[in-house]
Amino acid sequence: MFSTIVFSLGQSESVRIEERPINLTVAQAIKSVEVCQKLSDLYRDIHLFRFDPLVGNIYILAQENIEIVIYPAGNWEFV
């Protein structure tokens, strides 16, 4: 099931966003909160948090050079 949100920017411009369900695992959800909390404790800005539905991984980009992947099993690694 998809839902669509449309934002009007002006007379002829609009942005359409389609929301898709996110099917991450419980272990992955818990680990992503833990990783984001650790980054926050170290005063690191989180620039990107993305779930890739094709492979089931979560990607986090923080500061200039911190890249983290969280796999469905809950394990994670720096990229």
Long-range contacts (C-beta under 8 A, 24 or more apart in sequence): 20-53, 22-51, 22-53, 23-53, 23-56, 24-51, 24-56, 24-58, 24-72, 25-56, 25-72, 25-73, 25-74, 27-72, 27-73, 27-74, 28-56, 28-58, 28-70, 28-71, 28-72, 28-73, 28-74, 30-74, 31-70, 31-74, 31-75, 31-76, 32-58, 32-60, 32-70, 35-60, 35-68, 35-70, 35-76, 36-60, 39-66
